[in-house]
Amino acid sequence: MKDEAKDIATQPIEAQAGPEGETATKTPANKTPAKKKRARSSKAKGTDANAALEARIGHSFADANLLMQAITHVSALKSGRKRGDSYQRLEFLGDHVLGLVVSDMLYHAFPNADEGELSKRLAELVRKESCADVAKSLGLLDDIKLGSVGSSADARLRKSILGDICEAVIGAIYLDGGHAAAAEFVKRNWTERMHKPRRPLRDPKTVLQEWAQGKGLPTPVYREVERTGPHHDPQFRVAVDLPGLAPAEGIGGSKRAAEKVAASVMIEREGVGGGNDG
């Protein structure tokens, strides 16, 4: 009797007919197509890169898309995607979260400081240059996603938006983990800077005037908007005006103090470099 089992075991894998009668070799069950292997490998590398970035930032994201958005420049967006898919909206949010957290830190760290000093310290700590320093210390420079802008322009652009990216990361952490997570990030990266300012603090009125002169603008004009409170403890609201810019207001126990606050507000809003020489 013929041994049929032996014949079956030694037969090669049969070709299967394709849709047009073409033949295709059946892939063994334990073999993974090269394309799938490459895709998995690429995905694994991306996951590892995200984990490394999160480790440097100090926050593990539940929504990894927020982190990717925070480091994505407008130039890297594919056709059809909105500018809101870049870091810009997160930067707006992070800027205000940073200001709130640092204000709280300053309030508790310097109980004897008046509002003028607190405002000067705040302006120094939240300026773009300070944010860029934090971003550099976290190694975010090479993580920024840019489009095809040329190698030299690419490097310059990365450096110029470092401060924005840092604020966007704060915004992403805030949305992902809430105020406590964002505050922890800020405290971890700003506490030492808060106690050891890099440069001696400067009068914000002087800084604003120098900046205005550099722009060819006249000297800032300060005007009293409102006075409230009792005679022995008044509160002044003062506005500062510069042509072409929206007025900025400040409140203080004296006109001088209110003017300093107003100048600090305009300095911060306009992103004036050297807002406090640190």
MIDOSE-1310 file (N, C-alpha, C; in nm, 2 decimals, decimal comma, always signed):
residues 278
mkde	+0,08/-0,12/+0,00/+0,00/+0,00/+0,00/+0,09/+0,13/+0,00; +0,05/+0,23/-0,08/+0,13/+0,35/-0,10/+0,12/+0,44/+0,03; +0,23/+0,49/+0,08/+0,23/+0,58/+0,20/+0,19/+0,72/+0,16; +0,06/+0,75/+0,17/+0,02/+0,88/+0,13/+0,06/+0,99/+0,22
akdi	+0,07/+0,97/+0,35/+0,11/+1,07/+0,45/+0,25/+1,12/+0,42; +0,34/+1,04/+0,37/+0,47/+1,08/+0,34/+0,47/+1,18/+0,22; +0,38/+1,14/+0,12/+0,38/+1,23/+0,00/+0,32/+1,37/+0,04; +0,23/+1,37/+0,13/+0,17/+1,50/+0,17/+0,27/+1,59/+0,25
atqp	+0,35/+1,52/+0,33/+0,45/+1,60/+0,41/+0,56/+1,66/+0,33; +0,59/+1,59/+0,22/+0,70/+1,64/+0,14/+0,66/+1,73/+0,02; +0,53/+1,76/+0,01/+0,48/+1,84/-0,10/+0,52/+1,99/-0,07; +0,56/+2,07/-0,17/+0,59/+2,21/-0,15/+0,46/+2,29/-0,13
ieaq	+0,47/+2,41/-0,09/+0,36/+2,50/-0,07/+0,30/+2,53/-0,21; +0,17/+2,50/-0,22/+0,10/+2,52/-0,35/+0,08/+2,67/-0,38; +0,08/+2,70/-0,51/+0,05/+2,84/-0,55/-0,10/+2,86/-0,56; -0,14/+2,97/-0,52/-0,29/+3,00/-0,53/-0,31/+3,09/-0,64
agpe	-0,43/+3,07/-0,70/-0,46/+3,16/-0,82/-0,51/+3,29/-0,77; -0,46/+3,39/-0,84/-0,50/+3,53/-0,81/-0,63/+3,56/-0,87; -0,68/+3,69/-0,86/-0,81/+3,73/-0,91/-0,81/+3,72/-1,07; -0,70/+3,73/-1,14/-0,69/+3,73/-1,28/-0,63/+3,60/-1,33
geta	-0,63/+3,50/-1,24/-0,57/+3,37/-1,28/-0,42/+3,37/-1,26; -0,36/+3,48/-1,20/-0,22/+3,48/-1,17/-0,20/+3,40/-1,05; -0,08/+3,35/-1,03/-0,04/+3,27/-0,92/+0,04/+3,35/-0,82; +0,02/+3,32/-0,69/+0,09/+3,39/-0,59/+0,13/+3,29/-0,48
tktp	+0,25/+3,30/-0,43/+0,30/+3,20/-0,33/+0,24/+3,23/-0,20; +0,18/+3,13/-0,13/+0,12/+3,15/+0,00/+0,23/+3,18/+0,10; +0,21/+3,29/+0,18/+0,31/+3,32/+0,29/+0,29/+3,23/+0,41; +0,40/+3,17/+0,45/+0,38/+3,08/+0,57/+0,33/+3,16/+0,69
ankt	+0,25/+3,09/+0,77/+0,18/+3,16/+0,88/+0,27/+3,23/+0,98; +0,40/+3,17/+1,00/+0,49/+3,23/+1,10/+0,58/+3,34/+1,04; +0,55/+3,38/+0,92/+0,63/+3,48/+0,85/+0,56/+3,62/+0,85; +0,62/+3,73/+0,89/+0,56/+3,86/+0,88/+0,61/+3,94/+0,76
pakk	+0,52/+3,99/+0,68/+0,57/+4,07/+0,56/+0,67/+4,18/+0,61; +0,76/+4,21/+0,52/+0,87/+4,31/+0,55/+0,81/+4,44/+0,58; +0,70/+4,48/+0,50/+0,64/+4,61/+0,52/+0,58/+4,63/+0,66; +0,51/+4,52/+0,71/+0,46/+4,53/+0,84/+0,56/+4,54/+0,95
krar	+0,67/+4,46/+0,93/+0,78/+4,47/+1,02/+0,84/+4,61/+1,03; +0,86/+4,67/+0,91/+0,91/+4,81/+0,91/+0,82/+4,90/+0,98; +0,69/+4,89/+0,95/+0,59/+4,98/+1,01/+0,59/+4,97/+1,16; +0,60/+4,84/+1,21/+0,60/+4,82/+1,35/+0,73/+4,88/+1,42
sska	+0,84/+4,86/+1,35/+0,97/+4,91/+1,39/+0,96/+5,06/+1,40; +0,91/+5,13/+1,30/+0,90/+5,27/+1,30/+0,81/+5,32/+1,42; +0,70/+5,25/+1,44/+0,60/+5,29/+1,55/+0,67/+5,27/+1,68; +0,75/+5,16/+1,70/+0,82/+5,14/+1,82/+0,92/+5,25/+1,85
kgtd	+0,99/+5,29/+1,74/+1,09/+5,40/+1,76/+1,02/+5,53/+1,80; +0,90/+5,56/+1,74/+0,83/+5,68/+1,77/+0,78/+5,67/+1,92; +0,74/+5,56/+1,96/+0,70/+5,54/+2,10/+0,81/+5,56/+2,20; +0,93/+5,51/+2,16/+1,05/+5,53/+2,25/+1,09/+5,67/+2,25
anaa	+1,08/+5,74/+2,14/+1,12/+5,88/+2,13/+1,02/+5,96/+2,22; +0,89/+5,93/+2,22/+0,79/+6,00/+2,30/+0,82/+5,98/+2,45; +0,85/+5,85/+2,48/+0,88/+5,82/+2,62/+1,00/+5,90/+2,67; +1,11/+5,91/+2,59/+1,23/+5,98/+2,62/+1,20/+6,13/+2,64
lear	+1,11/+6,19/+2,56/+1,08/+6,33/+2,57/+0,99/+6,35/+2,69; +0,90/+6,26/+2,72/+0,82/+6,27/+2,84/+0,91/+6,27/+2,97; +1,01/+6,18/+2,96/+1,10/+6,17/+3,08/+1,17/+6,30/+3,10; +1,22/+6,36/+3,00/+1,29/+6,49/+3,01/+1,20/+6,60/+3,06
ighs	+1,07/+6,60/+3,01/+0,98/+6,70/+3,06/+0,93/+6,67/+3,20; +0,92/+6,54/+3,23/+0,88/+6,50/+3,37/+0,73/+6,49/+3,38; +0,66/+6,46/+3,27/+0,52/+6,43/+3,27/+0,48/+6,32/+3,17; +0,41/+6,22/+3,21/+0,36/+6,12/+3,12/+0,23/+6,15/+3,07
fada	+0,21/+6,17/+2,94/+0,09/+6,22/+2,88/-0,01/+6,11/+2,86; -0,14/+6,13/+2,90/-0,24/+6,04/+2,87/-0,28/+6,06/+2,73; -0,27/+6,18/+2,68/-0,30/+6,21/+2,54/-0,17/+6,26/+2,47; -0,11/+6,16/+2,40/+0,02/+6,19/+2,34/+0,01/+6,30/+2,23
nllm	-0,11/+6,31/+2,17/-0,13/+6,41/+2,07/-0,11/+6,55/+2,11; -0,14/+6,58/+2,24/-0,11/+6,71/+2,29/+0,04/+6,75/+2,29; +0,12/+6,65/+2,33/+0,26/+6,67/+2,33/+0,31/+6,70/+2,19; +0,26/+6,61/+2,09/+0,31/+6,63/+1,96/+0,26/+6,77/+1,90
qait	+0,14/+6,81/+1,94/+0,10/+6,94/+1,89/+0,18/+7,05/+1,95; +0,23/+7,04/+2,07/+0,31/+7,14/+2,14/+0,44/+7,16/+2,08; +0,50/+7,06/+2,01/+0,63/+7,08/+1,95/+0,62/+7,09/+1,80; +0,50/+7,11/+1,74/+0,48/+7,11/+1,60/+0,47/+7,26/+1,55
hvsa	+0,56/+7,30/+1,46/+0,55/+7,43/+1,40/+0,45/+7,43/+1,29; +0,40/+7,55/+1,25/+0,30/+7,56/+1,15/+0,36/+7,51/+1,02; +0,49/+7,53/+0,99/+0,55/+7,48/+0,86/+0,54/+7,33/+0,85; +0,52/+7,26/+0,96/+0,52/+7,11/+0,95/+0,39/+7,05/+0,93
lksg	+0,28/+7,14/+0,92/+0,15/+7,09/+0,90/+0,12/+7,05/+0,76; +0,06/+6,94/+0,74/+0,02/+6,89/+0,61/-0,09/+6,98/+0,55; -0,10/+6,98/+0,42/-0,20/+7,06/+0,35/-0,34/+7,03/+0,40; -0,41/+7,13/+0,43/-0,55/+7,11/+0,47/-0,57/+7,12/+0,62
rkrg	-0,46/+7,11/+0,70/-0,47/+7,11/+0,84/-0,47/+7,26/+0,89; -0,54/+7,29/+1,00/-0,55/+7,42/+1,05/-0,43/+7,46/+1,13; -0,40/+7,60/+1,13/-0,29/+7,65/+1,21/-0,31/+7,61/+1,36; -0,43/+7,59/+1,40/-0,46/+7,55/+1,54/-0,41/+7,41/+1,57
dsyq	-0,37/+7,34/+1,47/-0,31/+7,20/+1,50/-0,16/+7,22/+1,53; -0,10/+7,34/+1,52/+0,04/+7,36/+1,56/+0,04/+7,40/+1,71; +0,16/+7,45/+1,75/+0,18/+7,48/+1,89/+0,11/+7,61/+1,93; +0,06/+7,69/+1,84/+0,02/+7,83/+1,87/-0,09/+7,84/+1,98
rlef	-0,19/+7,76/+1,97/-0,30/+7,78/+2,07/-0,25/+7,73/+2,20; -0,17/+7,63/+2,21/-0,12/+7,58/+2,33/-0,02/+7,68/+2,39; +0,05/+7,75/+2,31/+0,14/+7,86/+2,36/+0,06/+7,97/+2,43; -0,05/+8,01/+2,37/-0,14/+8,11/+2,43/-0,18/+8,06/+2,57
lgdh	-0,23/+7,94/+2,58/-0,27/+7,89/+2,71/-0,16/+7,88/+2,81; -0,05/+7,82/+2,76/+0,07/+7,80/+2,85/+0,13/+7,93/+2,90; +0,12/+8,04/+2,82/+0,17/+8,17/+2,86/+0,10/+8,22/+2,99; -0,03/+8,20/+2,99/-0,11/+8,25/+3,10/-0,10/+8,15/+3,22
vlgl	-0,09/+8,02/+3,19/-0,07/+7,93/+3,31/+0,06/+7,96/+3,37; +0,16/+7,98/+3,29/+0,30/+8,02/+3,35/+0,29/+8,14/+3,43; +0,22/+8,25/+3,38/+0,21/+8,37/+3,46/+0,14/+8,35/+3,59; +0,03/+8,27/+3,59/-0,04/+8,25/+3,72/+0,04/+8,17/+3,82
vvsd	+0,11/+8,07/+3,77/+0,19/+7,98/+3,86/+0,31/+8,06/+3,92; +0,38/+8,13/+3,83/+0,49/+8,21/+3,88/+0,45/+8,32/+3,97; +0,34/+8,39/+3,94/+0,28/+8,49/+4,03/+0,26/+8,43/+4,17; +0,20/+8,31/+4,18/+0,17/+8,25/+4,31/+0,30/+8,21/+4,38
mlyh	+0,40/+8,17/+4,30/+0,53/+8,13/+4,36/+0,60/+8,26/+4,42; +0,59/+8,37/+4,35/+0,65/+8,49/+4,39/+0,58/+8,55/+4,52; +0,45/+8,54/+4,51/+0,37/+8,59/+4,63/+0,41/+8,52/+4,76; +0,43/+8,39/+4,75/+0,47/+8,32/+4,87/+0,62/+8,32/+4,90
afpn	+0,70/+8,34/+4,80/+0,85/+8,34/+4,82/+0,90/+8,47/+4,88; +0,83/+8,58/+4,84/+0,88/+8,71/+4,88/+0,77/+8,79/+4,95; +0,74/+8,75/+5,08/+0,62/+8,81/+5,15/+0,64/+8,96/+5,18; +0,76/+9,01/+5,18/+0,78/+9,15/+5,21/+0,80/+9,24/+5,08
adeg	+0,79/+9,18/+4,96/+0,80/+9,25/+4,84/+0,67/+9,33/+4,81; +0,68/+9,45/+4,76/+0,56/+9,52/+4,72/+0,53/+9,48/+4,57; +0,41/+9,53/+4,52/+0,37/+9,49/+4,39/+0,46/+9,52/+4,28; +0,53/+9,64/+4,30/+0,62/+9,68/+4,19/+0,74/+9,58/+4,18
elsk	+0,79/+9,54/+4,29/+0,90/+9,44/+4,28/+0,85/+9,31/+4,23; +0,74/+9,26/+4,28/+0,68/+9,14/+4,23/+0,66/+9,14/+4,08; +0,61/+9,26/+4,03/+0,58/+9,27/+3,89/+0,71/+9,26/+3,81; +0,82/+9,32/+3,86/+0,95/+9,32/+3,79/+1,00/+9,18/+3,78
rlae	+0,99/+9,11/+3,90/+1,04/+8,97/+3,90/+0,96/+8,88/+3,81; +0,83/+8,90/+3,81/+0,74/+8,82/+3,72/+0,78/+8,84/+3,57; +0,79/+8,97/+3,53/+0,83/+9,00/+3,39/+0,96/+8,93/+3,35; +1,05/+8,93/+3,44/+1,18/+8,86/+3,41/+1,16/+8,71/+3,39
lvrk	+1,09/+8,65/+3,48/+1,08/+8,51/+3,48/+1,00/+8,45/+3,37; +0,90/+8,53/+3,32/+0,81/+8,47/+3,21/+0,85/+8,53/+3,07; +0,96/+8,61/+3,06/+1,00/+8,66/+2,93/+1,04/+8,54/+2,84; +1,03/+8,56/+2,71/+1,06/+8,46/+2,61/+1,20/+8,40/+2,63
esca	+1,30/+8,49/+2,67/+1,44/+8,44/+2,68/+1,45/+8,34/+2,80; +1,37/+8,36/+2,91/+1,37/+8,27/+3,02/+1,31/+8,14/+2,98; +1,20/+8,15/+2,91/+1,13/+8,02/+2,86/+1,22/+7,94/+2,77; +1,30/+8,01/+2,68/+1,39/+7,95/+2,59/+1,50/+7,88/+2,67
dvak	+1,55/+7,94/+2,78/+1,65/+7,88/+2,86/+1,60/+7,75/+2,92; +1,48/+7,75/+2,96/+1,42/+7,62/+3,02/+1,41/+7,52/+2,91; +1,36/+7,56/+2,79/+1,35/+7,46/+2,68/+1,49/+7,40/+2,65; +1,59/+7,48/+2,65/+1,73/+7,43/+2,62/+1,77/+7,33/+2,72
slgl	+1,74/+7,37/+2,85/+1,79/+7,28/+2,96/+1,71/+7,14/+2,95; +1,60/+7,14/+2,89/+1,52/+7,01/+2,88/+1,56/+6,94/+2,74; +1,64/+7,00/+2,66/+1,68/+6,94/+2,54/+1,57/+6,94/+2,43; +1,49/+7,04/+2,43/+1,37/+7,04/+2,34/+1,41/+7,09/+2,20
lddi	+1,53/+7,15/+2,18/+1,57/+7,21/+2,06/+1,55/+7,11/+1,94; +1,60/+6,99/+1,95/+1,59/+6,90/+1,84/+1,46/+6,82/+1,83; +1,37/+6,85/+1,92/+1,24/+6,78/+1,92/+1,14/+6,85/+1,84; +1,17/+6,98/+1,81/+1,07/+7,07/+1,74/+1,05/+7,01/+1,60
klgs	+0,92/+7,00/+1,56/+0,89/+6,95/+1,42/+0,87/+7,07/+1,33; +0,96/+7,08/+1,23/+0,95/+7,18/+1,13/+0,93/+7,13/+0,99; +0,87/+7,21/+0,90/+0,86/+7,17/+0,76/+0,99/+7,19/+0,69; +0,99/+7,18/+0,56/+1,11/+7,20/+0,48/+1,14/+7,35/+0,46
vgss	+1,23/+7,40/+0,54/+1,26/+7,54/+0,54/+1,41/+7,56/+0,51; +1,48/+7,46/+0,48/+1,63/+7,47/+0,46/+1,70/+7,45/+0,59; +1,82/+7,40/+0,58/+1,90/+7,36/+0,70/+1,94/+7,48/+0,79; +1,99/+7,59/+0,73/+2,03/+7,70/+0,81/+1,91/+7,77/+0,87
adar	+1,81/+7,79/+0,79/+1,68/+7,86/+0,83/+1,62/+7,77/+0,94; +1,63/+7,64/+0,92/+1,57/+7,54/+1,01/+1,63/+7,56/+1,15; +1,76/+7,57/+1,16/+1,83/+7,59/+1,29/+1,80/+7,72/+1,35; +1,79/+7,83/+1,27/+1,76/+7,96/+1,33/+1,61/+7,96/+1,38
lrks	+1,52/+7,90/+1,30/+1,38/+7,90/+1,34/+1,36/+7,82/+1,47; +1,43/+7,71/+1,48/+1,42/+7,63/+1,61/+1,46/+7,72/+1,73; +1,57/+7,79/+1,72/+1,61/+7,87/+1,83/+1,51/+7,99/+1,86; +1,46/+8,04/+1,75/+1,37/+8,16/+1,77/+1,24/+8,12/+1,83
ilgd	+1,19/+8,00/+1,82/+1,06/+7,96/+1,87/+1,07/+7,88/+2,00; +1,19/+7,86/+2,05/+1,21/+7,78/+2,17/+1,12/+7,83/+2,29; +1,12/+7,96/+2,31/+1,04/+8,01/+2,42/+0,89/+7,98/+2,40; +0,84/+7,99/+2,27/+0,70/+7,96/+2,24/+0,68/+7,81/+2,26
icea	+0,77/+7,72/+2,22/+0,75/+7,58/+2,24/+0,74/+7,55/+2,39; +0,82/+7,61/+2,47/+0,82/+7,58/+2,62/+0,68/+7,62/+2,67; +0,63/+7,73/+2,63/+0,49/+7,77/+2,68/+0,39/+7,68/+2,63; +0,41/+7,63/+2,50/+0,31/+7,53/+2,45/+0,31/+7,40/+2,53
viga	+0,43/+7,36/+2,57/+0,44/+7,24/+2,65/+0,37/+7,25/+2,78; +0,38/+7,37/+2,84/+0,31/+7,40/+2,97/+0,16/+7,39/+2,94; +0,11/+7,45/+2,83/-0,03/+7,44/+2,80/-0,08/+7,30/+2,78; +0,01/+7,22/+2,71/-0,03/+7,08/+2,69/-0,03/+7,00/+2,82
iyld	+0,06/+7,02/+2,91/+0,06/+6,96/+3,04/-0,07/+7,00/+3,12; -0,10/+7,13/+3,11/-0,22/+7,17/+3,18/-0,35/+7,10/+3,13; -0,36/+7,09/+3,00/-0,48/+7,02/+2,95/-0,48/+6,87/+2,98; -0,36/+6,81/+2,98/-0,35/+6,67/+3,00/-0,36/+6,63/+3,15
ggha	-0,30/+6,71/+3,24/-0,29/+6,67/+3,38/-0,35/+6,77/+3,47; -0,40/+6,88/+3,42/-0,46/+6,98/+3,51/-0,36/+7,08/+3,57; -0,41/+7,17/+3,65/-0,33/+7,28/+3,71/-0,22/+7,22/+3,79; -0,24/+7,12/+3,87/-0,14/+7,06/+3,96/-0,02/+7,01/+3,88
aaae	-0,04/+6,94/+3,77/+0,07/+6,89/+3,69/+0,15/+7,01/+3,63; +0,08/+7,11/+3,58/+0,14/+7,22/+3,51/+0,22/+7,30/+3,62; +0,17/+7,32/+3,74/+0,23/+7,39/+3,84/+0,36/+7,32/+3,89; +0,35/+7,19/+3,89/+0,47/+7,11/+3,93/+0,58/+7,12/+3,83
fvkr	+0,55/+7,13/+3,70/+0,65/+7,15/+3,59/+0,71/+7,28/+3,61; +0,63/+7,39/+3,63/+0,68/+7,52/+3,64/+0,77/+7,53/+3,76; +0,73/+7,48/+3,88/+0,81/+7,49/+4,00/+0,94/+7,42/+3,99; +0,94/+7,31/+3,92/+1,06/+7,23/+3,90/+1,16/+7,31/+3,82
nwte	+1,11/+7,38/+3,72/+1,21/+7,45/+3,63/+1,23/+7,60/+3,65; +1,14/+7,66/+3,74/+1,16/+7,80/+3,76/+1,20/+7,84/+3,91; +1,19/+7,75/+4,00/+1,22/+7,78/+4,14/+1,36/+7,84/+4,16; +1,46/+7,77/+4,10/+1,60/+7,82/+4,12/+1,61/+7,95/+4,05
rmhk	+1,55/+7,97/+3,93/+1,56/+8,10/+3,86/+1,50/+8,21/+3,94; +1,39/+8,17/+4,01/+1,32/+8,27/+4,09/+1,41/+8,33/+4,20; +1,48/+8,24/+4,27/+1,56/+8,28/+4,38/+1,70/+8,34/+4,34; +1,74/+8,30/+4,22/+1,87/+8,35/+4,17/+1,85/+8,42/+4,03
prrp	+1,80/+8,54/+4,03/+1,78/+8,61/+3,90/+1,91/+8,63/+3,83; +1,91/+8,61/+3,70/+2,03/+8,61/+3,62/+2,09/+8,75/+3,60; +2,01/+8,85/+3,61/+2,05/+8,99/+3,60/+1,99/+9,08/+3,70; +2,05/+9,19/+3,74/+1,99/+9,28/+3,83/+1,86/+9,34/+3,78
lrdp	+1,76/+9,35/+3,86/+1,63/+9,40/+3,82/+1,64/+9,55/+3,78; +1,56/+9,58/+3,67/+1,56/+9,72/+3,63/+1,42/+9,78/+3,64; +1,41/+9,91/+3,64/+1,28/+9,98/+3,65/+1,21/+9,96/+3,52; +1,09/+9,90/+3,53/+1,01/+9,88/+3,40/+0,98/+10,00/+3,32
ktvl	+0,97/+10,12/+3,39/+0,94/+10,24/+3,31/+1,06/+10,28/+3,23; +1,18/+10,25/+3,28/+1,31/+10,28/+3,21/+1,32/+10,19/+3,09; +1,29/+10,06/+3,11/+1,30/+9,96/+3,01/+1,20/+9,99/+2,89; +1,08/+10,03/+2,93/+0,97/+10,06/+2,83/+1,01/+10,18/+2,75
qewa	+1,07/+10,28/+2,82/+1,11/+10,41/+2,75/+1,22/+10,38/+2,65; +1,32/+10,30/+2,69/+1,43/+10,27/+2,60/+1,39/+10,19/+2,48; +1,29/+10,10/+2,51/+1,24/+10,02/+2,40/+1,16/+10,10/+2,30; +1,08/+10,20/+2,35/+1,00/+10,29/+2,27/+1,10/+10,37/+2,18
qgkg	+1,20/+10,42/+2,24/+1,30/+10,51/+2,17/+1,36/+10,42/+2,06; +1,39/+10,30/+2,09/+1,46/+10,21/+1,99/+1,36/+10,18/+1,87; +1,23/+10,19/+1,89/+1,13/+10,17/+1,79/+1,10/+10,31/+1,72; +1,16/+10,42/+1,76/+1,12/+10,55/+1,70/+1,00/+10,60/+1,75
lptp	+0,95/+10,56/+1,87/+0,83/+10,60/+1,93/+0,86/+10,71/+2,03; +0,76/+10,80/+2,06/+0,78/+10,90/+2,16/+0,79/+10,84/+2,30; +0,82/+10,92/+2,40/+0,82/+10,87/+2,54/+0,68/+10,83/+2,59; +0,67/+10,72/+2,65/+0,54/+10,67/+2,70/+0,47/+10,77/+2,79
vyre	+0,34/+10,78/+2,77/+0,26/+10,88/+2,85/+0,18/+10,80/+2,95; +0,19/+10,84/+3,08/+0,11/+10,78/+3,19/+0,00/+10,87/+3,23; -0,12/+10,82/+3,25/-0,23/+10,90/+3,29/-0,32/+10,82/+3,39; -0,36/+10,90/+3,49/-0,45/+10,84/+3,60/-0,58/+10,81/+3,54
vert	-0,63/+10,69/+3,56/-0,76/+10,65/+3,51/-0,86/+10,66/+3,62; -0,82/+10,62/+3,74/-0,92/+10,61/+3,85/-0,84/+10,61/+3,98; -0,90/+10,67/+4,08/-0,85/+10,67/+4,22/-0,96/+10,62/+4,31; -0,94/+10,52/+4,39/-1,04/+10,46/+4,48/-0,99/+10,45/+4,62
gphh	-1,07/+10,41/+4,71/-1,03/+10,38/+4,85/-1,03/+10,51/+4,93; -1,01/+10,49/+5,06/-1,00/+10,61/+5,15/-0,88/+10,69/+5,13; -0,89/+10,81/+5,18/-0,78/+10,91/+5,16/-0,64/+10,86/+5,22; -0,65/+10,79/+5,33/-0,53/+10,74/+5,39/-0,47/+10,61/+5,33
dpqf	-0,55/+10,55/+5,24/-0,51/+10,42/+5,18/-0,56/+10,42/+5,03; -0,52/+10,51/+4,95/-0,58/+10,52/+4,81/-0,52/+10,41/+4,72; -0,60/+10,38/+4,62/-0,56/+10,29/+4,51/-0,57/+10,36/+4,38; -0,46/+10,36/+4,31/-0,45/+10,43/+4,18/-0,45/+10,33/+4,06
rvav	-0,54/+10,37/+3,96/-0,53/+10,29/+3,84/-0,48/+10,38/+3,73; -0,36/+10,34/+3,67/-0,29/+10,43/+3,57/-0,28/+10,35/+3,44; -0,29/+10,42/+3,33/-0,27/+10,36/+3,20/-0,15/+10,43/+3,14; -0,08/+10,34/+3,06/+0,04/+10,40/+2,98/+0,00/+10,39/+2,83
dlpg	+0,03/+10,49/+2,76/+0,00/+10,50/+2,62/+0,12/+10,52/+2,53; +0,12/+10,44/+2,42/+0,22/+10,46/+2,31/+0,15/+10,45/+2,18; +0,18/+10,54/+2,08/+0,11/+10,54/+1,95/+0,12/+10,40/+1,89; +0,00/+10,36/+1,84/+0,00/+10,23/+1,77/-0,02/+10,11/+1,85
lapa	-0,02/+10,13/+1,99/-0,03/+10,02/+2,08/-0,16/+10,04/+2,17; -0,22/+9,93/+2,21/-0,33/+9,94/+2,30/-0,27/+9,98/+2,44; -0,35/+10,06/+2,51/-0,30/+10,11/+2,64/-0,28/+9,99/+2,74; -0,20/+10,00/+2,83/-0,18/+9,90/+2,94/-0,20/+9,96/+3,07
egig	-0,27/+9,89/+3,16/-0,31/+9,95/+3,29/-0,24/+9,88/+3,41; -0,22/+9,95/+3,52/-0,17/+9,90/+3,64/-0,23/+9,96/+3,76; -0,23/+9,89/+3,87/-0,30/+9,94/+3,99/-0,19/+9,94/+4,10; -0,19/+10,04/+4,18/-0,09/+10,05/+4,29/-0,13/+10,15/+4,40
gskr	-0,06/+10,14/+4,51/-0,09/+10,23/+4,63/-0,05/+10,37/+4,61; +0,03/+10,39/+4,50/+0,07/+10,53/+4,46/+0,07/+10,54/+4,31; +0,08/+10,66/+4,26/+0,08/+10,67/+4,12/+0,21/+10,61/+4,06; +0,32/+10,63/+4,13/+0,45/+10,57/+4,08/+0,44/+10,42/+4,08
aaek	+0,38/+10,36/+4,18/+0,37/+10,21/+4,18/+0,28/+10,16/+4,07; +0,17/+10,24/+4,05/+0,08/+10,20/+3,94/+0,14/+10,21/+3,80; +0,22/+10,32/+3,79/+0,29/+10,34/+3,66/+0,39/+10,22/+3,63; +0,46/+10,18/+3,73/+0,55/+10,07/+3,71/+0,48/+9,94/+3,67
vaas	+0,36/+9,92/+3,74/+0,29/+9,80/+3,70/+0,24/+9,81/+3,56; +0,19/+9,92/+3,52/+0,14/+9,94/+3,38/+0,25/+9,92/+3,28; +0,37/+9,97/+3,31/+0,48/+9,95/+3,22/+0,52/+9,81/+3,21; +0,51/+9,74/+3,32/+0,55/+9,59/+3,33/+0,44/+9,51/+3,24
vmie	+0,32/+9,55/+3,25/+0,21/+9,49/+3,17/+0,24/+9,50/+3,02; +0,27/+9,63/+2,98/+0,30/+9,65/+2,84/+0,43/+9,58/+2,80; +0,53/+9,57/+2,88/+0,65/+9,50/+2,85/+0,63/+9,36/+2,83; +0,55/+9,30/+2,92/+0,52/+9,15/+2,90/+0,43/+9,13/+2,78
regv	+0,33/+9,21/+2,76/+0,24/+9,19/+2,65/+0,31/+9,20/+2,51; +0,40/+9,30/+2,50/+0,47/+9,33/+2,37/+0,60/+9,24/+2,36; +0,63/+9,16/+2,46/+0,75/+9,07/+2,45/+0,88/+9,15/+2,44; +0,88/+9,26/+2,52/+1,00/+9,34/+2,52/+1,12/+9,27/+2,58
gggn	+1,23/+9,25/+2,50/+1,35/+9,19/+2,55/+1,42/+9,28/+2,66; +1,47/+9,21/+2,76/+1,54/+9,29/+2,87/+1,44/+9,36/+2,96; +1,32/+9,30/+2,96/+1,21/+9,36/+3,05/+1,25/+9,38/+3,19; +1,34/+9,29/+3,24/+1,41/+9,31/+3,37/+1,54/+9,25/+3,35
dg	+1,64/+9,32/+3,37/+1,77/+9,27/+3,33/+1,82/+9,17/+3,43; +1,73/+9,09/+3,48/+1,74/+8,97/+3,54/+1,78/+8,94/+3,67
